[in-house]
Amino acid sequence: MILDKRSQHIASLLQRIPQNPGVYQYFNSEGEIIYVGKAKNLHRRVNSYFQKDHQSSKTRQLVAHISDIRYVVVDSEQDAFLLENNLIKKYQPHYNILLKDGKSYPSICITREPYPRIFKTRTINKKWGDYYGPYSFGNTVDLMIELIHKLFPIRSCNMPMTAEQIARGKFKVCLKYHLKTCCGICEQKVNKEQYATWVTQARKIIRGDGHEISRQIEDEMYRLSAEMKFEEAQREKEKLELLRQFCSKTIITNSSAGDVDVFGYDEQDDNVYISMLHVHNGSIVQGQTIEYKKRLDEAKEEILAMGMMELREQLGSQTREVIVPFIPDGFDETLHVYIALNGDKKKLLDLAMQNVRQYKLDRIKQADKLNPDQRAVRILSELQRMLNLPTLPALIDSFDNSNINGTNAVAGCVVFRMTKPSKQDYKRFEIKTVEGADDYASMREVVRRRYSRVVEEGGKLPDLIIADGGIGQMHAIREAVEDQLGLRIPIAGLKKNDKHRTQTLLYGFPPQEVQMPVTSEVFRLLTQIQDEVHRFAISYHKQKRSKAQIKSQLDDIQGIGPATKQKILQHFGSVKRAASADLGEWTDLLGTKRGSMLYEHFQAKITL
């Protein structure tokens, strides 16, 4: 076998790669780094790319574009992980997972002024002050800023105050001073030391030391009370209640949780979402969520390890205790990493998972608004995966029967295209060959008529048929589709609960229940289909029954011909509507003589 120069070069490299831990880099023909990876054993890992047929098309594309390989040997797997992360961030190779920029989250700034201000900002400039955050969850920042200004009368104006300017009387107190929400530092209504104490206490609350400040306020309250200063003690009590109320909203665990970083992880197709909550003294004081785009089939353990490093670096965390949903691969060995199974730390993990799922949903909703078809493809792809369908179920038919003791038996077929009802394709059927109330025979007749006509006209068959009923209707549809028509169309059924609501999806023969969350988009789609086909069949049955009732009553009236009957049917539509019509409506429709006759006829029926 003759190899080209590229293959010969790679083959020679593969033989030389050592069996040490390290980082490998793949280059394309233009000398660009297209992939960076780490390995416990470089030789085994790199050779695996070229010694087997990969199922992933992305991996096959990567291998096809490799023209050169370089590697760096390191002392440990942890060193390899650090180096890999740095190289990916520096070069952003095409086939590596890419860190995607998310929205800018707010932080809290305490300015470096003689009399500092505290406010929310999305702009970070370390020259201005000290920053805490960012915060990616809820309205925690707004609650915290509001609390601080209620507890401490720190100024909120942006005047550039200095002690010299204040001494010269350059500033005057504003309305906030009179409303007792500002201490009036601009006119030296309070000394600099007291102002600094308030800022220090506010800083501790932001850092998560709310318990300490609560104790200080409580001690001050008791001291003032002991000195008979009851009004001042009452003000301290009100502060204490405010702080405790805030802590009840923001403190997730008790102080025994200590300092800990908590990570949540979720995926959607090739998108990976990782959230981090930094907890200090039982309070969440920082939070962030990042998004990665997978280029290959990277293991979630590797991605989580990379996300942990990235988030801890972004938030400047030095905490050694980490809670994760599963154990990552290649994390810093100096960290104490574990999965919380119960107690307060399990609640923290649940919150991190909830946070990352919400971020994922927000991103999905945003993408759906920009591209509505993307949502339909996503839902149908999930349904295809659940049922292991050969094609995307872009075209779905659903059938339902309706009759009362076998009378006025009808059926309806609704059509959904890309998750949307296609009402112009709906079909109504009068049952022609079935005597009495035989739902299964009626279903066989309707399905046979529907698809024999589609085949004759060269139309498109559905990707999936859904029976409104359960196992019996599924078998009836299968007999018509496969046994009578010789067609192969996937068939599913919807099992209902005691309240006639969608409960379970059935698929296969013999039919088996397919598990799915009732909150999922697939479940909502199936419920919509079931409700729509039931509505459509019932409305047609009511229409037929009403017309039959009107027709039977009109047949008993002498002097009313077929044309007049049709006119009445088209105008009133139902027996109830015709019987309740007044004399004027009848005479306007049929003239004085016939209108009066029909009016008197229905009035006599009502009297009886």
N, C-alpha and C positions, 0 to 999 in steps of 0.2 A: 504494500500500500504506500503510495507516494503522498507525502504531506506537503502542504504549502509552507512558505516561510513562517507565517504567523503560527501555525500549528507546531512546527518544529521548535520555534522559539519558546512557546509555552510549555511544550513537553520537556524541554531541557530545564526550564525553571522549576517545574513541578518536582523534578528529581532532587533539586538542590535545597528546597525549602526545609528548614529544620523542624524537629518535633518539640519545639519550645513554645511557651505562651508568647503571644505577641499580637501585632496588628498588621493586617494585609491591606494593600491598596491595588485596585484594578484601574488600568488606564485604557482609553480607547486609542484608535489609530492617530488621533490628533494630539496625543499626549495629555489629555484631560483626565482627571480623576473622576471615575464614574461610580465607584463604590468603595467604601471603607468598612472593614469588619474586624472583629476581634476573635481570638480562639485560645483555648487551653493548649491545643496542639495544632500549630500552624500547618504542618504537613498534611495531617488527616483532613482538616477542615477545607483547605484550599483545593486539595485533590478531589474532594467530594463533588465540587462543582463540575468537574470534567469527566467523571467516571460513571455517570448515570444519566438517564433521561428524566428530566424534571417535569413534573405535572404542571407546575406553574408556568404560564406563558411569559410572565415577567422575568422569571429566572432564566428561561431559555434565551430571551432577548439580551439579558445581561451577558451571559456566557458568549453569545454570538458577537458581542461588541468588545470583548476583552482582547487587547493587543499586547499588553505588558502587565507584569505583576511585580510589585515591590512589597517588602515586609520590614518590620522593625521588631527585633526580639527584645522582650522586657523580662523582668525578674519574676513577676507574678501576674495572675489573672486580673487582679485589681488594677495594676499599672496599665495593663492592656485596655481595660475599660476606660480609664481616665484619658489615655491617649486617643482611643477611638472617638470618644466624645469631643475632644478638642479638635480633631481633624475634621469631623463632620461639620462642626460649627464653623470652622474656618473655610472649608472648600464647598460645602453643601453639594455633595455628589448627587448626580441625577437619580441613581437607583437606591439611595438611602432614604430612610424616612426623613421627611422635612418638617422642621418646626415652623408652623404657620402662625403669623402674627394675629392675635386676637384683638378685641377691643381694648381701649385703655381704661383700666379700672381706677377708681378714685383712691386717693391717699389722704392722710391728715398731716398738715404742716404746722409745726410750731416754729415761728420765725426767730431768727437770731437778732432781735432788736433789744434795746434797753428795756422796753416794756412789750414783751412778745404778744403776738396775736396767734390764735388757733383757728384754722379753717380747713375746709375740704378743697382739694385741688386734683387735677389730672396732669398738671405740669410739674415735672421734677427738676429742681435746680438746687443742688446741695449748697450753693452759696447763700441761698435765702434762709435756709433753716433746716430743722430735723424733720424727716418724713417717716410716717408709720403707715404701713400697708404694703401693697394695694389690697383693697377689699373687693371680692368678686361676688359677695352674697348679700342679698336683701338690702335693707336700708340701714345697715349697722353704722355706717359713717354718719348719716344724718342724725340718728338717735344719739350717737356719742357726742357730736358737736352740740346738739340741743341740750343734752344733760350737763355738759361742762359749763355752758353759759348759764344754766339754771343754778348750778352749785356754786360757781365762782364768778364774780362780776368782772371778768376779764374783758378788756376792750375789744370791739369788733371792727372799729374804724381802721382805715388804712393810712392815717396821718403819720408822717415820719417823725415820731416824737423822740426827743432827747431830753436829758435832765436839764441842760442849759436852756433849751427853748421853753420848757415848762416853767423854769424859774423866772424867765423873762415875761411870763404871762402871755405867751403867743397864742395859747389855745383856750377855748371856753368849753364848758360841759355842754353836752347835747341832751336831747329828749330822753335818751336811754338812761342817763344818770337819774333823771327825775322819775323814771319808771322803775328804778332800782335794778336795772339789768347791766349797769356799768358802774365801776367804782369811782369814776371821775378822776383817774390818774392824771388827766391833762391839766387839772388845777390842783394837783397834789392833795386830793381829798383822802388819799390813803398813802402810806409810806411805801417805799420801794421794796423793803423786806417782806411786807405782807403780800404785795403783788407777786413777788418771786415765789412765795410759799404756795399761792394758789396755782401758779403755773406748774410748780413741781408736783402738786397733787393731781392736777389734770394730766400731766405726763404719765403718772403712775396708773391712772385709770385707763389711758390709751394702751399702755403696755400690758394691761391685764391684772393689775394689782388692786382691783376694786375692793377686795376683801380688806386689805390693809387700810384703805381710806375709810371704809365703813367703820372699822374699829376706832380710827382716830376721831371721826365725827361723833360716834357714840360716846366715847370717853369725854369729849368736849361737851356734849349734851348733858351728861351726868354732872360734870363739874359745874356748869352754869346753873343747873337745877339746885345743886347743893349750896350754891352761893345766892340762892333766891332770885336769880336772874331768869325768871320764867319766860319772858318774851323772847330773849335771846336763845334760851334752851328750846323753845318751840320752833324757832327758825332752823336750829340744828336738827331737830327731829324731822322736819319737813325735808331737809337735805338727805337725811338718812333714808327716808322712805323713797325718795326719788332714785337714789343710788341702788337701793335693793330692788326696786321695780325694774330698773335697767338691767341689773345683773340677772334677774329672773328671765329676761328675754334673750340675753346674750351668753350667759354662762351655761355651758352644755354639761359639764361635770362638776364635781366638787374639787376642792383644791388638792385632793390626793392624787389627781391625775398628773400633776406636775407639768413639766415642759415636754411636749411631744409633737411630732409632725405626723399627720394622718393623710393617707393618700386614697383617692378613689380612682377607678379605672373603668372605662367603657369603650366599646367599639361600634362602628357602623360602616359596613363595607370596608373600604381602605382607610377610613378616618379613625384615629385613635384619640381619645380624650382622657386626660389625666388631671386630677385636681389635687390640691394640697391645702390643708388647713393647719395653720400653726397655732398650737394651743399653749398658753402660758398661764400657769396657776389656775387651770380650769376654765379659762376664757379663750375663745377664738379671737386672736388679735391680728391675724393675717390670713389671707386666702387668695389663691390664684388657680386658674385653670388654663391649661395649654392644649393645643391640638397638633397632632402629628399626621402626616400623610405617608402611609406605607408605600414603599416602592417594590418590595419583595414580600415574601411570606414570613416576615420576621416573627419570632415567638413573642407572645405577650410578656413573658418574663423578662426578655431583653429590653423591650420597649419601656416597661415600667421602671427598670433600673435606670435607663437613660432619662426618663421623665423626672424621677426622683432627684437625680443630680442637677438637672436643669432648673427645677423649681426651687430647690434648696439654695442654689446659687443666686437665682433671681431675688429671692426673699431674704437672703443673707442669714439663713438659719444655721446655727451651730448645735442644735439639739441632737443628742445622741440616741434618743428613743424614737422609733418609727413604727407606725401601725399601717399595715398594708392589707389589701383584700386577698393577695396570694404572694408567695415568696418570690421576689425578683431574682434574676440571674446576673451575678457579677456586681452586686452592690458593695459599697464600702464596708469592709469587714470590721471596722471599728464601731459601726452602728449596731444598736440592739434592735433588730428587725423581727417583728412577729405579727401574727394574725390574732386580733382580739375576738374572743368567743362569747364573752358575756360582760355584764357590768357596764360601768360608765364608759370605758374605752370602746366597748362594742357599739355603744350609742354614737360615739364619735366617728367610728368607721362607717356606720349607717348614714350619718350625716354627710360624710365625704362622698359616699356613693350617690346619695340623693343629689348633692351639689353637682357632681359630674354628669349625672343623667339629665338634670335640668339644663345644664349648659349644652349638652348634645341636642336636646329637644329644641332649644332656642336656635341653634345653628341649623337644624333641619328645617324648622319653620321658615327661617330666613331664606334658605336655599329654595324652599317650595314656592315662596312668593316670587322669587326671581325666575324660577323655571317650574311652572305647574306640572308639566309632564313628568318631571323628575319624581314627584311624589307618587304619581300613579305607577310608574315603573318600580319604585321601591316597594310599594304595597303588593303589587302583583308578583314581584320577584320573591317576596317572603312567602306568599301563598304557593308559588311554584316550588319553593324549597320545602315547605311543610308537606306537600303532597307528592313531591318528587315527580313533577309533571315534565313531559319531554319538551314543552315549549312554554313561553310566557302566556298565561291565560288572559290575553288581551281582549278576547271576545268570549263573553260568558252568557249562556242562555239559562233561564230558570223557569220551571213549570209549576202550575198549581191548578187543582180542580175546584169547582164550586157547584153545589146542588143542594136541594132540600128534599130528602127522601126520594132521590132520583129524578125529581121534576126539574125542568129547565136546566138540565146539566150542561155546564160549559167549562171551558178551561182557558187559561191565559198563559202566554209566554212573554217574558220580558227579556230585553237584551241590554247588556252593559258592555260598553266599549271603553277600555282604558279607565275603568272604575266609575264611569259616568253612564247614567241611563240613556239609551238611544231610543227615544219614544217613537220615532218614525219607523223603527223596526219591530215594535211590539206586534203580537199576533193574538187574535181571539179565535176561539174554536167552539162551535156547537157540537156536542157529542151526537154522533149519527148512528153508530152501530151497537151501542151498549144499552141494554134494557135495565132499568133500576139503578140503585146506588152502588155501583162497582167502581171504586176509585182506581184500582189497579188496571182494570180493563180500559177505563176511560183514558188513563195515562198512556197506555200502550197505543191506543188509537191516535191520540193527539201527537205523540212523538213521532209515530210512523208517518203521519200526514205531513208534519212539519219538515222532516228531513228528506223524505222522498221528493218533496217539491223543491227543496234546496238543491238536491243532486240533479234533478231534471233541468233546473234553470241554470245550473253551473255556478251556484252561489257558494259562499264561504261557510264551511262548517265551523261550529264554535270550538274554542280551545278547551272548554270545560262546560259540562251540564250540571246544574245544581237542582236537585229535587227539593221542593218546599217541605216534603214529608221526610220520613226516616227510611228504614231499611226496605220496607215493602215497596215504596215508590221507586227507590233506587233499582230494585230488581226488575220492576215493570219497565223502567226506562232502558235498562240493559237488554231486556228481551226484545224491545222494539229496535234499538240501535244496532245491536250485534247479531241477534238471531234472525230478525226479519229483514233488516236492511244490509247487514254485512259490513257495518261501519265500525271504526275504532275511535271512540271519543271518550275521554276521561269523564267519570260520573261521580258526583259527590252528593251528600244529603245533609239536611239540617234538622237535627233533633231538637224538639221544643220541650220546655219545662211545663209544669202544671198550669202556669199562667199564660201559656201559648206564646212564650218568648224564646228567641234563639238561645240554645244552651250549648250544643256540641256539634262540631263538624264531623261527619262520617265520610270515610273514603275506603276504597278497595272492596274486593269480593273474596271472602265475606267481609262486610263493612266493619271497620275498626274506628274507634274514637280518636280524633286528632286533637291533642292538647294545645290550647292557646289561651293566653290571658284575655279576659273579657274587656280589658282596657286597651287592647292592641288595635292598631288600625285595620288589620285583616278582619278581626271580629266585627268591628263597626261596619266594614264593607259588606260582610256576609249578612249582618242584621239588616242593613239597608236593602239588600237584594231580596231577602225573605219578606220584609214588610212591603216592598214594592210589588212583588208578584202576587202576594195575598190581596193587596188592595186592588190590583188590576183585575184579578179573577172575580173578586166579590162584587166590584162595581159593574162588571159585565153581567153577572148573574142577577143583580138587582134590576138592571135595565131590562133584561129579558123577562124577568118575572113580572115587572110592572107593565110592560107592553102586553104581555099575555093576559094580565088581568083586565086591562083597558079593552083589549080586543074582544075578550069574552063578553064583557058587559055591552059593548057597542053592537055585538052580533045579535043581541036580544031586542034591539030597537028597530022598529019598522021604518023604512024610508031613508035609512042611512047607508049609502053605497061605499064601495072601496075607496074612492077618492076622498070622500068626507072623513072616513076613518083615518086615512093616512094624514090628513090635515090636522085632525084632532091629536093624533099621536105625536106628530112633530111639534105641536104647539105646547101641549101640557106635559108630556113625557112620563107622567105617573098617574095612578088612580087617585091618590090622595090629592094631588094638585088639581086634577079635573073636578073632583067632588067638591073642593073648597072654592072653586071659581064662582064669582058673582054673575048675575044675569047680564050685566053690561059687557063683561068679557066674552060671554058666550055669543051675544048678539053681534058684537064687533067682529067675532071670528066667523060666524056662520049666517048672519042675518037674523031678522026678528023672528021669523017663523021657526026655523030649525034650531036657532039658538035657544029660544024659549022652551022648545020641546026637550032639548038635551038638559037644560038647567033643571026643569021640572022632574026629569027622569032621575037625576042624581040626588035632588032634594028628597025625592020619595025614598030612595035607597037609604039616605041618612036617617030619615024619620023611622023607617023600619028597624 
